[in-house]
Amino acid sequence: MPNRVLLELRASRTWGRPRLARELHNFCQTRGWSSPGESNIEKQIYRLETGRVRRPEEFYATLIAAFFQRSPVDLFGPSESVSASSSTYRIRSHKFVPLYVGADAVAGFRRRSSTAATEDDWLTCERVEELDMADARALCWPFGVVMFHLVEVLEPESVSSVAVWRRLTYDENMERAVQAVTGLGIKVLSDPYILSAYLVEDTPLDGAQHDTALRLLCVPRVLVSRHEKGTPEEKLAHASVVEQAFLRDGFDHPDICDFGVRGIATAYASWSGVVYSPLAPEQCLAERELVACELSVQAAWAYADYIRRVVEAGADPEVPPEYSWRYLRGIRSRLTTERPQETSQHRAMREAIVNTSGLVRRLDQAIDTLRDCDRR
């Protein structure tokens, strides 16, 4: 791909390549740098502008960036490799705990307590001050879903540590969420679950091991058996052995969907969760975009799953007419159809998260079920 940034910078000065090479040669002399010569500089400019070389060696990157007063990342993009700048991981963990309580219960929240509209979602929702859960905000959707969103900062030494921590905290988090709702006399009508999303800000690994670690973080249950007995320390020891084997030999999983962009961000989605590791902060997706996507996807998933549970129990689901199959049809369109101004990164994220969650299949079944109920 041609380097359009360099092409436009040169064109804005109405210079040809020989003129730019001469100016860079003179720039070296004024700085006291040893110049490789005008002919060599011109060849390098040609390789860069035509895309034959994406990122030059350090000298040319520094020279051209200093001359145009731009950063090397602006001109050539981020480095291909991820440098290991830390001995530990630095992760922002997002846990989403959705509970279906019914549209009437949510309407009660909105009547009794102060609610504040939030702008970080795709489907209309509000923050519920009445629901209290430490370190979490509570959100509600008018069709009957309440969700707790927990953000925790982690600095683990390994993916195994996250996997064990995840298994130990999930049950506690779900129990606290259910208690926060039932404590107000409201019945939870769905099975609680947690979906995690990890923003990985730093890792102690680079290259292939960096990607392998992120893939493991996307499906951490492969490191810790659900039925494994023993103390947390014993589970961590066993998981560490498995992790080291994967880091050595590589790891992939059929459930993992890659929605990253080379040089900008490494990103994976699976049934178990989402992992996002930004490489170029100015060009990658914002953390709030990932959170907004998961909030709406999990709210819709919890609603559709409630309808599934009622059907499998041999009954017809009863929902308010305004949130029946036509409403779900609108949700399906909102979550699966691209927007006119949607970027390619945003579209890839949305499609990866929606597809790996199995949401479309659940929405289709819920729409068919509610439509059948209307015909009776």
C-alpha positions as CSV (number, residue, x, y, z in Angstrom):
1,M,0.0,0.0,0.0
2,P,1.4,3.4,-0.9
3,N,2.3,5.7,2.0
4,R,-0.2,8.4,1.3
5,V,1.0,10.6,4.2
6,L,4.4,11.0,2.7
7,L,3.0,11.5,-0.7
8,E,0.7,14.3,0.5
9,L,3.5,16.0,2.5
10,R,5.8,16.1,-0.5
11,A,2.9,17.1,-2.9
12,S,2.0,20.0,-0.5
13,R,5.4,21.5,-1.2
14,T,5.1,20.8,-5.0
15,W,8.4,18.9,-4.8
16,G,9.6,15.9,-6.8
17,R,11.5,13.1,-5.1
18,P,14.9,14.5,-6.1
19,R,14.1,17.8,-4.5
20,L,12.9,16.1,-1.3
21,A,16.1,14.0,-1.3
22,R,18.2,17.1,-1.6
23,E,16.3,18.9,1.2
24,L,16.8,15.9,3.5
25,H,20.5,15.7,2.6
26,N,20.9,19.4,3.5
27,F,18.8,18.8,6.7
28,C,21.4,16.2,7.7
29,Q,24.2,18.6,7.2
30,T,22.6,21.3,9.2
31,R,22.1,18.9,12.1
32,G,25.6,17.5,11.9
33,W,24.3,14.1,10.8
34,S,26.2,11.8,8.4
35,S,24.1,11.8,5.2
36,P,23.7,8.6,3.2
37,G,23.8,10.8,0.0
38,E,21.0,12.2,-2.1
39,S,20.8,9.2,-4.4
40,N,20.3,6.8,-1.5
41,I,17.8,9.1,0.2
42,E,15.8,9.3,-3.1
43,K,15.7,5.5,-3.4
44,Q,14.5,5.2,0.2
45,I,11.8,7.8,-0.5
46,Y,10.6,5.8,-3.5
47,R,10.4,2.6,-1.5
48,L,8.5,4.2,1.3
49,E,6.0,6.2,-0.9
50,T,5.2,3.2,-3.1
51,G,4.8,0.9,-0.1
52,R,7.7,-1.4,-1.0
53,V,9.0,-0.7,2.5
54,R,6.4,0.0,5.2
55,R,8.7,1.2,8.0
56,P,12.3,2.3,7.3
57,E,15.3,1.6,9.5
58,E,15.7,3.9,12.5
59,F,17.9,6.5,10.9
60,Y,15.5,7.2,8.0
61,A,12.5,7.1,10.4
62,T,14.2,9.7,12.6
63,L,15.4,11.9,9.7
64,I,12.0,12.1,7.9
65,A,10.0,12.5,11.1
66,A,12.3,15.4,12.3
67,F,12.2,17.1,8.9
68,F,8.4,17.1,8.6
69,Q,7.9,17.6,12.3
70,R,5.8,14.5,12.7
71,S,6.1,11.4,14.9
72,P,7.4,8.2,13.3
73,V,4.0,6.6,14.2
74,D,2.1,9.2,12.2
75,L,4.3,8.7,9.1
76,F,4.9,4.9,9.2
77,G,2.6,3.4,11.7
78,P,3.5,1.5,14.9
79,S,6.3,-1.0,15.0
80,E,5.5,-4.5,13.9
81,S,6.6,-6.0,17.2
82,V,5.3,-5.4,20.7
83,S,8.0,-4.7,23.1
84,A,8.0,-6.3,26.5
85,S,8.2,-3.2,28.8
86,S,6.9,-4.8,31.9
87,S,7.5,-7.9,34.0
88,T,3.7,-8.3,34.6
89,Y,0.5,-7.8,32.6
90,R,-1.5,-4.7,33.0
91,I,-5.2,-5.4,32.4
92,R,-8.5,-3.5,32.8
93,S,-11.1,-6.2,33.4
94,H,-14.7,-5.5,32.6
95,K,-17.3,-7.9,34.0
96,F,-20.9,-7.8,32.7
97,V,-23.6,-9.5,34.9
98,P,-27.0,-9.3,33.3
99,L,-30.2,-10.4,35.0
100,Y,-33.7,-10.5,33.5
101,V,-36.2,-9.2,36.0
102,G,-39.1,-8.2,33.7
103,A,-40.3,-4.9,32.2
104,D,-42.5,-4.1,35.2
105,A,-39.6,-4.4,37.7
106,V,-37.5,-2.0,35.6
107,A,-40.4,0.4,35.3
108,G,-40.6,0.3,39.1
109,F,-36.9,1.2,39.4
110,R,-37.5,4.2,37.1
111,R,-40.5,5.4,39.1
112,R,-39.0,4.9,42.6
113,S,-35.4,6.0,42.2
114,S,-33.3,8.4,40.3
115,T,-32.0,7.1,37.0
116,A,-29.6,8.7,34.7
117,A,-29.4,8.1,30.9
118,T,-26.1,6.8,29.8
119,E,-24.5,7.6,26.4
120,D,-22.2,4.6,26.2
121,D,-24.8,2.1,24.9
122,W,-26.5,1.4,21.6
123,L,-29.8,0.3,23.1
124,T,-31.6,2.8,25.4
125,C,-30.6,2.2,29.0
126,E,-30.3,4.1,32.2
127,R,-28.2,3.9,35.3
128,V,-30.0,2.8,38.5
129,E,-28.9,4.5,41.7
130,E,-31.2,2.3,43.8
131,L,-29.2,-0.9,43.1
132,D,-26.1,-1.0,45.2
133,M,-23.2,-3.3,44.5
134,A,-19.6,-2.4,45.5
135,D,-17.3,-1.4,42.7
136,A,-20.1,-1.8,40.1
137,R,-22.6,0.4,38.3
138,A,-26.1,-0.9,37.7
139,L,-27.8,-0.3,34.4
140,C,-31.4,-1.2,33.3
141,W,-33.1,-1.6,29.9
142,P,-36.8,-1.0,29.6
143,F,-37.5,-4.5,28.2
144,G,-36.6,-6.0,31.6
145,V,-32.9,-6.4,32.0
146,V,-30.7,-5.2,34.8
147,M,-26.9,-5.4,34.4
148,F,-24.0,-4.8,36.8
149,H,-20.8,-3.6,35.2
150,L,-17.6,-4.1,37.3
151,V,-14.3,-2.6,36.3
152,E,-11.2,-4.0,38.0
153,V,-7.5,-3.3,37.4
154,L,-5.3,-6.4,37.3
155,E,-1.5,-6.7,37.3
156,P,-1.1,-10.5,37.1
157,E,2.2,-12.3,36.4
158,S,0.5,-14.7,34.0
159,V,-2.7,-15.6,32.1
160,S,-3.0,-18.5,34.5
161,S,-3.4,-16.0,37.4
162,V,-6.3,-14.4,35.5
163,A,-7.9,-17.8,34.8
164,V,-7.8,-18.9,38.4
165,W,-9.0,-15.4,39.7
166,R,-11.8,-15.5,37.2
167,R,-13.0,-18.9,38.4
168,L,-12.8,-17.8,42.0
169,T,-14.6,-14.5,41.6
170,Y,-17.4,-15.3,39.2
171,D,-19.6,-17.2,41.6
172,E,-19.1,-14.4,44.2
173,N,-19.9,-11.7,41.7
174,M,-23.1,-13.4,40.5
175,E,-24.3,-14.0,44.1
176,R,-23.8,-10.4,45.0
177,A,-25.6,-9.2,41.9
178,V,-28.6,-11.5,42.6
179,Q,-28.7,-10.4,46.3
180,A,-28.6,-6.7,45.3
181,V,-31.8,-7.3,43.2
182,T,-33.7,-9.7,45.5
183,G,-32.9,-7.6,48.5
184,L,-35.4,-5.1,47.1
185,G,-38.0,-7.8,46.8
186,I,-37.6,-8.3,43.0
187,K,-37.4,-11.8,41.6
188,V,-34.7,-12.7,39.2
189,L,-36.2,-14.6,36.2
190,S,-33.1,-15.7,34.5
191,D,-30.0,-17.7,35.2
192,P,-27.1,-15.3,36.1
193,Y,-23.9,-15.4,34.1
194,I,-20.8,-13.2,33.5
195,L,-19.2,-12.1,30.3
196,S,-15.7,-10.6,30.6
197,A,-13.8,-8.2,28.4
198,Y,-10.1,-7.5,28.9
199,L,-8.3,-4.3,27.8
200,V,-4.6,-5.4,27.8
201,E,-2.5,-2.3,28.3
202,D,0.9,-4.1,28.7
203,T,2.3,-7.6,28.7
204,P,5.7,-9.1,29.6
205,L,5.8,-11.0,26.3
206,D,6.4,-10.0,22.6
207,G,6.0,-11.5,19.2
208,A,4.3,-14.8,18.8
209,Q,4.1,-15.4,22.6
210,H,2.2,-12.1,23.0
211,D,-0.5,-13.2,20.5
212,T,-0.6,-16.7,22.1
213,A,-1.1,-15.1,25.6
214,L,-4.0,-12.9,24.3
215,R,-5.7,-16.0,22.7
216,L,-5.4,-17.8,26.0
217,L,-6.9,-14.8,27.8
218,C,-9.8,-15.0,25.3
219,V,-10.6,-18.5,26.4
220,P,-9.0,-18.9,29.9
221,R,-11.1,-21.9,30.8
222,V,-8.7,-24.1,28.8
223,L,-6.1,-23.5,31.6
224,V,-8.4,-24.3,34.5
225,S,-10.7,-27.3,34.6
226,R,-14.1,-26.5,36.0
227,H,-14.1,-29.8,37.9
228,E,-10.6,-29.6,39.1
229,K,-10.2,-29.9,42.9
230,G,-7.5,-28.4,45.1
231,T,-6.5,-25.1,46.6
232,P,-6.2,-22.0,44.5
233,E,-2.4,-22.4,44.7
234,E,-2.6,-25.9,43.4
235,K,-4.9,-24.8,40.5
236,L,-2.5,-22.0,39.7
237,A,0.4,-24.4,39.6
238,H,-1.4,-26.7,37.2
239,A,-2.6,-23.9,35.0
240,S,0.9,-22.4,34.8
241,V,2.3,-25.7,33.4
242,V,-0.4,-25.8,30.7
243,E,0.2,-22.1,29.9
244,Q,3.9,-22.6,29.4
245,A,3.3,-25.5,27.0
246,F,0.9,-23.3,25.0
247,L,3.4,-20.4,25.0
248,R,6.0,-22.7,23.7
249,D,4.0,-24.5,21.0
250,G,1.3,-21.9,20.2
251,F,-2.4,-21.9,20.8
252,D,-5.5,-21.5,18.7
253,H,-9.2,-22.3,19.3
254,P,-12.1,-22.7,16.8
255,D,-14.3,-20.4,18.9
256,I,-11.8,-17.5,18.6
257,C,-12.6,-14.7,16.1
258,D,-9.8,-12.2,15.2
259,F,-11.0,-8.6,14.8
260,G,-7.7,-6.9,15.2
261,V,-5.8,-4.7,12.7
262,R,-2.2,-5.4,12.2
263,G,0.0,-2.6,13.7
264,I,-3.1,-0.9,15.4
265,A,-4.6,-3.5,17.8
266,T,-4.6,-7.2,18.6
267,A,-8.2,-8.2,19.3
268,Y,-10.0,-11.5,19.8
269,A,-13.6,-12.5,20.7
270,S,-15.0,-15.8,21.7
271,W,-17.9,-17.4,23.5
272,S,-16.0,-16.8,26.8
273,G,-15.1,-13.2,26.4
274,V,-13.3,-10.4,24.5
275,V,-9.6,-9.3,24.6
276,Y,-8.3,-6.1,23.1
277,S,-4.7,-4.9,23.1
278,P,-4.1,-1.5,21.6
279,L,-0.8,-0.9,19.8
280,A,-1.5,2.5,18.3
281,P,-3.8,4.4,20.8
282,E,-4.6,7.2,18.4
283,Q,-5.8,4.9,15.7
284,C,-7.5,2.0,17.6
285,L,-10.9,1.6,19.1
286,A,-11.6,3.4,22.4
287,E,-12.3,1.4,25.5
288,R,-15.8,2.9,25.7
289,E,-16.7,1.5,22.3
290,L,-15.9,-2.0,23.5
291,V,-17.9,-1.5,26.6
292,A,-20.9,0.0,24.7
293,C,-21.0,-3.0,22.4
294,E,-20.9,-5.5,25.2
295,L,-23.6,-3.7,27.2
296,S,-26.1,-3.9,24.4
297,V,-25.2,-7.4,23.2
298,Q,-25.4,-8.9,26.7
299,A,-28.7,-7.0,27.5
300,A,-30.3,-8.4,24.3
301,W,-28.8,-11.9,25.0
302,A,-30.3,-12.0,28.5
303,Y,-33.7,-11.0,27.1
304,A,-33.7,-13.6,24.4
305,D,-32.4,-16.2,26.8
306,Y,-35.3,-15.6,29.2
307,I,-37.7,-16.3,26.3
308,R,-35.9,-19.5,25.5
309,R,-36.1,-20.7,29.1
310,V,-39.9,-20.1,29.2
311,V,-40.4,-21.9,25.9
312,E,-38.3,-24.9,27.1
313,A,-40.4,-25.0,30.2
314,G,-43.5,-25.6,28.0
315,A,-45.1,-22.2,28.4
316,D,-45.7,-19.1,26.3
317,P,-43.6,-16.1,27.3
318,E,-45.6,-13.0,28.3
319,V,-44.0,-9.7,27.5
320,P,-45.4,-6.2,27.1
321,P,-46.7,-5.6,23.5
322,E,-44.2,-2.7,23.1
323,Y,-41.3,-5.1,23.7
324,S,-42.6,-8.0,21.6
325,W,-41.3,-9.5,18.4
326,R,-41.3,-6.2,16.5
327,Y,-39.1,-4.6,19.2
328,L,-36.7,-7.6,19.0
329,R,-36.6,-7.3,15.3
330,G,-35.4,-3.7,15.7
331,I,-32.8,-4.8,18.2
332,R,-31.6,-7.4,15.8
333,S,-31.2,-4.8,13.1
334,R,-29.4,-2.4,15.4
335,L,-26.8,-5.0,16.4
336,T,-26.3,-6.7,13.1
337,T,-26.6,-3.9,10.5
338,E,-23.7,-1.5,9.7
339,R,-24.2,2.2,10.2
340,P,-23.4,4.8,7.4
341,Q,-20.5,6.3,9.4
342,E,-19.3,3.1,11.0
343,T,-15.6,2.5,10.7
344,S,-14.2,-0.8,9.5
345,Q,-12.6,-1.5,12.9
346,H,-16.0,-0.8,14.6
347,R,-17.8,-3.1,12.2
348,A,-15.3,-5.9,12.7
349,M,-15.6,-5.6,16.5
350,R,-19.4,-5.6,16.4
351,E,-19.6,-8.6,14.0
352,A,-17.0,-10.6,16.0
353,I,-18.8,-10.0,19.3
354,V,-22.3,-10.6,18.0
355,N,-21.3,-13.7,16.0
356,T,-19.3,-15.4,18.8
357,S,-22.1,-14.8,21.3
358,G,-24.7,-16.7,19.2
359,L,-27.0,-13.7,19.7
360,V,-28.5,-13.7,16.2
361,R,-29.7,-17.3,16.5
362,R,-31.3,-16.5,19.9
363,L,-33.0,-13.4,18.6
364,D,-34.3,-15.2,15.6
365,Q,-35.8,-17.9,17.8
366,A,-37.3,-15.3,20.2
367,I,-38.8,-13.3,17.3
368,D,-40.4,-16.5,15.9
369,T,-41.7,-17.5,19.3
370,L,-43.3,-14.1,20.1
371,R,-44.8,-13.8,16.6
372,D,-46.4,-17.2,17.1
373,C,-47.8,-16.1,20.5
374,D,-49.4,-13.0,18.8
375,R,-51.2,-15.2,16.2
376,R,-53.0,-17.2,18.9
